[in-house]
Each structure stands twice: as structure tokens, then as C-alpha cells.
Amino acid sequence: MLPAAAATPRTLLALDGGNSKTDIAVVLENGEVIARQRSGPFIPHLIGAAAAVELLADDVATALASAPDGIVDLAVGYLANADLPIEEERINEAIVAHGWAREVVVENDTLAMLRTGTSAGFGVAVVCGAGINSVGVGPDGSRVRFPALGRISGDWGGGLGISKEVLWYCSRAESGRGPATSLTDAVAAHFGLPNAVAVTEAMHLRTIDFDRMHEIVPVLFAEARAGDPIARAIVARQAEEIALLVSTSLRRLGLTDGQPEVVLGGGMLTSGESLLVDPVIDAILAVAPGAQITIVSDAPIYGSALLGLEALWASDLSLTDEERDSRRTRLRESLRTSERKLT
């Protein structure tokens, strides 16, 4: 049970962790952002929950310096790579151990994406950035989730996965085991090497940082637009996978009728690449003709902070709907202002 409203404004620590960066915000219960920080990637699946949280500790401490007594009432972490209940539990325990907040909630980052792009917090959200994941939430609170552990749990794509697929086709083409593709020359040229296999070898030997793998995605899009059949097939497969996550979730939640809200986010979907986005939209509308589809423009930290604030507000029965809406607007504007200062 969260504490009742007090004379001193309650405060929130919101975390949005991804494969490339982690956004941190300290927010007053009226929606005003009083501190922002940006930290490194959140990778508990690689280094463990405690170590992943520890990597954020200095930046969180800097942000919490703006909070009364250096502690907040509630910390919410909507985090990538928190895909299983046991992973959420371990991350929660690691955050609790730092003593940053009186109460801690940890869930997957797809829920923040869903809240960012929906009016009421239910519908379906797909994040396709470095990885790919989705969540569906029904009006009654029922959820549809997938393990999202990569190919071993039935997933395909995301920026990292699709880049590996490009290199697979390039290696096959250059060795004679597969059809020719313009991707071979394009990938080699991007990294300044004689051929695509040399790119693979350089990433294996770490003479090219493996983290640069995501740079292959724009190369893929460019070759697809130029008409290369292999590139177009890879992009089409990614579109099919995204649409399948949405359509399966809508069916399982019984939301194919009416006007279900569908949120699309992550770097690949916000890129505006029509060869990817247009087929996704068409496929969703074929299953749910009334679907209201949004490609989010706000940073996911907005959804994280909003979910946290709504948890704080739940105990304040004096708040009117108009005041809640005003606080949501203040939060969005305050985060956008602080975002510009970070970039």
C-alpha cells in the first residue's frame, strides 16, 4: 500500500532501460521533472541483475540528489531484458538493495511503451529496436506476453537479429552457397573492408566493435529501396513478424473488433522506413480493421514515469480527472524539455 498524500510532495524515480541506454528521471507527483540523467545499457541477461543495476548507480545517485533526503517514495523500472518473472524479481531485489526508494516496481519496458502511446493503458505494443518484444493488455487487465528470449523462444528480428541475418546472406553469397545480393558490397563499403566476410571476421575478432552491428540496418533499408531481392525479403520478413505479434495478441485478448489501440515503437519502427512500416499497418488492419495505430514519438521514459505517477495518484482520492490530465501534460512537456538538454 502506497502512503497517503502528505504535505511534502511525493516523488518518483522512473527508469527506462534498454539495450543501448538507460533513461533516469526524478519526478514530483504533480508531473514536474526535477532531475534527468542518461546512463549506459541495461544488460542483466549478460552480467546479472545486481551488476546491471550497479552500472546505473552513479547516475541514479546524481539524479536523486534533487530529491528530498535523497530517497523517493516509489521507484519504477520498466526495463528491457526483464522478460521473465524471475528476472523482474531479481532486478527488483537489486534496486531495493540500493535503498533508492520506499517502494519498488519492476516490469518489462513494453508496458511503458504501451502506456506512452495509448489513452487508457490497454491494447497492444510492439517494440522493435535492438531486439523485438511485445505486450498485450485487455480492458480487464489480462495480459498476453511472450518469453522474448530470441530464436530459442520463437522470436525473429530486431536490429541485432536482422543484422546477423544480413551477414548470414552475405557470407552465403560470397562463398557461393547462396544467391548474389548487393548487400555484400554495401556492407563491406560501409565498414571500409574488401568484402562482407571480412566484416564478419572483424566483428568476431573485435577489431570492429560488435556494438556497431546495428549500423547494418540502414544499409539493409537502402539496398531494399534499391530493389535488391534479398534485402527486400529480409525487411518483409521483419514486417510479418511484427504484425504477427500484434495480430496474435489482439486475437488472444478478443480485441479484433472495435477500435483497439496498437502502439509501435523502437528504432526500426520509428525510422519511418515505409518498406517496413506500411506492410505492418496493412497486416494489422486486415485482422482488426478498426485498430488505432500509433507510432510513438515520445521517449519511453514518459510511459515509465506516467505509470509510476498513476500508482502514486491512486491513493489520492481528492484528485479530479482534470488535475490528472493537467499533470500528464506537465510530465510530457517537462520530459521533452529535459530530453533536449540531454541530446
C-alpha positions in Angstrom: 0.0 0.0 0.0 1.4 3.4 -1.0 1.4 6.1 1.6 -1.4 8.6 1.7 -0.9 12.1 0.3 1.3 14.2 2.6 2.1 17.9 2.9 5.5 17.3 1.2 5.1 16.4 -2.4 5.7 12.7 -3.1 8.5 11.8 -5.5 9.1 9.2 -8.1 12.2 7.6 -9.6 11.5 6.4 -13.2 13.9 4.1 -15.1 13.6 3.2 -18.7 16.4 0.7 -19.5 17.3 -0.5 -23.0 20.0 -2.3 -24.9 21.7 0.9 -25.8 20.9 3.3 -22.9 19.0 3.9 -19.7 17.0 7.0 -19.1 16.5 8.2 -15.5 14.1 10.8 -14.2 13.1 12.1 -10.8 9.6 13.4 -10.9 7.3 15.2 -8.4 3.8 13.9 -8.0 2.5 17.0 -9.9 4.3 15.8 -13.0 7.3 18.2 -12.8 10.6 16.6 -13.7 13.3 17.8 -11.2 16.2 15.7 -12.5 17.3 13.8 -15.6 20.2 11.5 -16.3 21.2 9.2 -19.1 23.2 6.1 -18.3 24.5 3.1 -20.2 22.8 0.0 -21.5 20.8 -2.2 -19.2 22.1 -5.8 -19.8 21.2 -8.1 -16.8 20.9 -11.0 -19.2 24.7 -10.7 -19.9 26.1 -9.6 -16.5 23.4 -10.4 -13.9 20.8 -8.3 -12.3 22.9 -6.9 -9.4 25.8 -5.9 -11.7 23.4 -4.3 -14.3 21.8 -2.2 -11.6 25.2 -1.3 -10.1 26.2 0.2 -13.5 23.3 2.7 -13.1 24.1 3.6 -9.5 26.3 6.7 -10.0 23.8 8.3 -12.5 20.9 7.4 -10.2 22.7 8.9 -7.3 23.3 12.1 -9.2 19.6 12.4 -10.1 18.5 11.6 -6.5 20.5 14.5 -5.2 17.5 16.6 -6.3 15.0 14.5 -4.2 14.2 15.3 -0.6 16.5 13.3 1.7 18.0 11.6 -1.4 15.2 9.0 -1.4 11.9 8.8 -3.3 8.5 7.3 -2.4 8.4 5.0 -5.4 10.9 3.7 -8.0 9.6 2.1 -11.1 11.8 0.3 -13.6 10.3 -0.6 -17.0 13.3 -2.4 -18.4 14.4 -4.3 -21.5 15.8 -7.8 -20.7 13.3 -8.2 -17.8 11.5 -10.8 -19.8 10.6 -13.4 -17.2 9.0 -13.1 -13.8 12.2 -14.4 -12.1 14.2 -11.7 -14.0 11.9 -9.0 -12.8 12.2 -10.3 -9.2 16.0 -10.3 -9.3 16.1 -6.8 -10.7 13.6 -5.6 -8.1 15.8 -7.1 -5.3 18.9 -5.4 -6.7 17.2 -2.0 -6.8 15.7 -2.4 -3.3 19.3 -3.2 -2.1 20.4 0.3 -3.1 17.8 2.0 -0.9 16.7 4.5 -3.5 13.0 4.3 -2.8 10.5 3.3 -0.2 8.8 1.0 -2.7 10.0 -0.6 -6.0 8.1 -1.9 -9.0 9.9 -3.6 -11.9 8.3 -4.7 -15.2 9.2 -5.1 -18.8 9.7 -2.0 -20.9 6.9 -2.9 -23.4 4.4 -1.9 -20.8 5.9 1.6 -20.7 5.7 1.8 -24.5 2.1 0.7 -24.3 1.2 3.4 -21.8 3.2 6.0 -23.8 1.0 5.5 -26.9 -2.4 4.7 -25.5 -5.2 6.7 -23.9 -6.2 4.2 -21.3 -3.2 1.9 -21.0 -4.6 -1.2 -22.7 -4.2 -2.5 -26.2 -1.0 -4.0 -27.9 2.5 -2.6 -28.1 5.5 -3.9 -30.1 9.0 -2.6 -29.5 11.4 -3.4 -32.4 14.7 -1.8 -31.6 17.9 -3.8 -30.9 15.6 -6.6 -30.1 11.9 -7.3 -30.5 9.2 -7.8 -27.9 5.5 -7.1 -27.3 2.8 -7.0 -24.8 -1.0 -7.0 -24.9 -3.2 -5.8 -22.1 -7.0 -6.2 -22.1 -9.6 -3.7 -20.6 -9.9 -6.2 -17.7 -6.1 -6.2 -17.1 -5.5 -9.5 -18.7 -2.1 -9.8 -20.4 -0.5 -11.5 -23.3 3.3 -11.8 -23.2 5.9 -13.9 -24.9 9.2 -15.1 -23.4 11.2 -12.9 -25.8 14.4 -14.8 -25.4 15.4 -14.7 -29.0 15.2 -17.5 -31.6 15.1 -20.2 -28.8 11.7 -18.8 -27.8 10.3 -18.4 -31.3 11.3 -14.7 -31.9 12.8 -13.3 -35.1 14.4 -10.0 -35.8 15.1 -6.7 -34.1 18.1 -4.6 -35.1 20.7 -7.1 -33.8 18.9 -10.2 -35.2 18.2 -8.7 -38.6 21.9 -7.5 -38.9 23.1 -11.0 -38.2 20.6 -12.2 -40.9 22.2 -9.8 -43.4 25.7 -11.1 -42.6 24.4 -14.7 -43.0 23.1 -13.9 -46.5 26.3 -12.0 -47.3 28.6 -14.9 -46.3 26.5 -17.4 -48.2 26.6 -15.2 -51.3 30.4 -14.6 -51.2 31.1 -18.3 -50.6 28.8 -19.5 -53.4 26.4 -21.2 -51.1 23.6 -18.7 -51.7 22.2 -16.2 -54.2 24.1 -13.0 -55.0 23.0 -9.8 -53.2 24.0 -6.2 -53.4 24.2 -6.3 -49.6 27.7 -7.9 -49.8 29.3 -4.8 -51.4 27.2 -2.3 -49.5 28.1 -3.8 -46.1 31.8 -4.0 -47.0 31.8 -0.4 -48.2 30.1 0.8 -45.0 32.8 -0.6 -42.8 35.6 0.1 -45.3 36.6 -3.5 -45.8 37.2 -5.5 -49.0 34.2 -7.8 -48.6 31.4 -8.7 -46.2 33.1 -11.8 -44.8 35.9 -9.5 -43.7 33.3 -7.5 -41.7 32.2 -10.7 -40.0 35.8 -11.7 -39.2 36.5 -8.2 -37.8 33.5 -8.3 -35.6 34.4 -11.8 -34.4 38.0 -10.6 -33.6 36.6 -7.3 -32.1 38.7 -5.1 -34.5 35.3 -3.7 -35.3 33.2 -3.2 -32.2 30.4 -5.7 -32.1 28.1 -2.9 -30.9 28.3 -1.5 -34.4 26.3 -4.4 -35.7 23.2 -2.1 -35.6 24.7 0.1 -38.3 23.8 -2.7 -40.8 20.1 -1.9 -40.6 20.2 1.4 -42.5 22.4 -0.4 -45.2 19.7 -3.0 -45.4 16.9 -0.5 -45.8 18.9 1.3 -48.6 19.5 -1.8 -50.6 15.9 -2.9 -50.1 14.7 0.5 -51.5 17.2 0.0 -54.4 15.4 -3.3 -55.2 17.7 -6.0 -54.0 15.5 -9.1 -53.7 17.4 -10.5 -50.6 17.2 -7.2 -48.8 13.5 -6.8 -49.6 12.8 -10.3 -48.4 14.5 -9.7 -45.1 12.6 -6.4 -44.5 9.3 -8.2 -45.5 10.0 -11.0 -43.0 10.6 -8.4 -40.2 7.3 -6.7 -41.1 5.5 -10.1 -41.0 6.9 -10.9 -37.5 5.9 -7.5 -36.1 2.4 -7.9 -37.5 2.1 -11.4 -36.2 2.9 -10.3 -32.6 0.1 -7.7 -32.9 -2.5 -9.9 -34.5 -1.8 -12.9 -32.2 -2.1 -10.6 -29.1 -5.3 -9.0 -30.4 -6.9 -12.4 -31.1 -6.0 -13.8 -27.7 -7.4 -10.7 -25.9 -10.5 -10.7 -28.0 -9.7 -7.2 -29.3 -10.0 -7.7 -33.1 -13.4 -5.9 -33.1 -13.9 -2.3 -32.2 -11.0 0.2 -32.1 -8.2 -1.4 -30.2 -5.1 0.8 -29.7 -1.8 -0.5 -31.2 1.5 1.1 -30.4 4.6 0.6 -32.5 8.0 1.8 -31.1 11.7 1.1 -31.1 14.3 2.4 -33.6 13.4 0.2 -36.5 9.7 1.2 -36.4 10.3 4.9 -35.7 12.8 5.1 -38.6 9.9 5.9 -40.9 11.0 3.2 -43.4 7.9 2.7 -45.5 9.0 -0.8 -46.7 8.8 -1.9 -43.1 6.1 0.2 -41.6 3.4 0.1 -44.4 3.1 -3.7 -44.6 2.9 -3.9 -40.8 0.0 -1.4 -40.7 -1.8 -3.2 -43.6 -1.5 -6.6 -41.9 -2.8 -5.2 -38.6 -5.8 -3.6 -40.3 -6.6 -6.8 -42.1 -7.1 -8.5 -38.7 -8.6 -5.5 -36.8 -10.0 -3.0 -39.3 -10.8 -0.5 -36.6 -7.4 -0.6 -34.9 -6.0 2.8 -33.9 -2.3 2.5 -34.7 0.3 4.9 -33.2 4.0 5.1 -33.9 5.2 6.7 -30.7 7.2 10.0 -30.8 7.7 10.4 -27.0 10.6 8.7 -25.4 9.6 5.6 -23.5 10.6 7.2 -20.2 7.3 9.1 -20.4 5.4 5.8 -20.1 7.6 4.7 -17.2 7.1 7.9 -15.4 3.3 8.0 -16.1 2.8 4.5 -14.8 4.7 5.4 -11.7 2.8 8.6 -11.1 -0.6 6.9 -11.7 0.4 4.5 -8.9 1.1 7.4 -6.6 -2.1 9.2 -7.6 -4.2 6.0 -6.8 -4.2 6.8 -3.1 -5.2 10.5 -3.6 -9.0 10.4 -3.9 -9.1 14.2 -4.0 -7.6 14.4 -7.5 -10.0 15.2 -10.3 -9.8 13.9 -13.8 -8.9 17.4 -14.9 -6.0 17.6 -12.5 -4.7 14.2 -13.6 -4.8 15.3 -17.2 -3.0 18.5 -16.3 -0.3 16.6 -14.5 0.1 14.2 -17.5 0.6 17.2 -19.8 3.1 18.8 -17.4 5.0 15.5 -17.3 5.2 15.2 -21.1 6.3 18.8 -21.6 8.8 18.6 -18.7 10.3 15.4 -20.1 10.5 16.8 -23.6 12.4 19.9 -22.2 14.8 17.8 -20.3 15.3 15.5 -23.3 16.5 18.4 -25.4 19.1 19.2 -22.7 20.4 15.6 -22.7 20.9 15.4 -26.5 
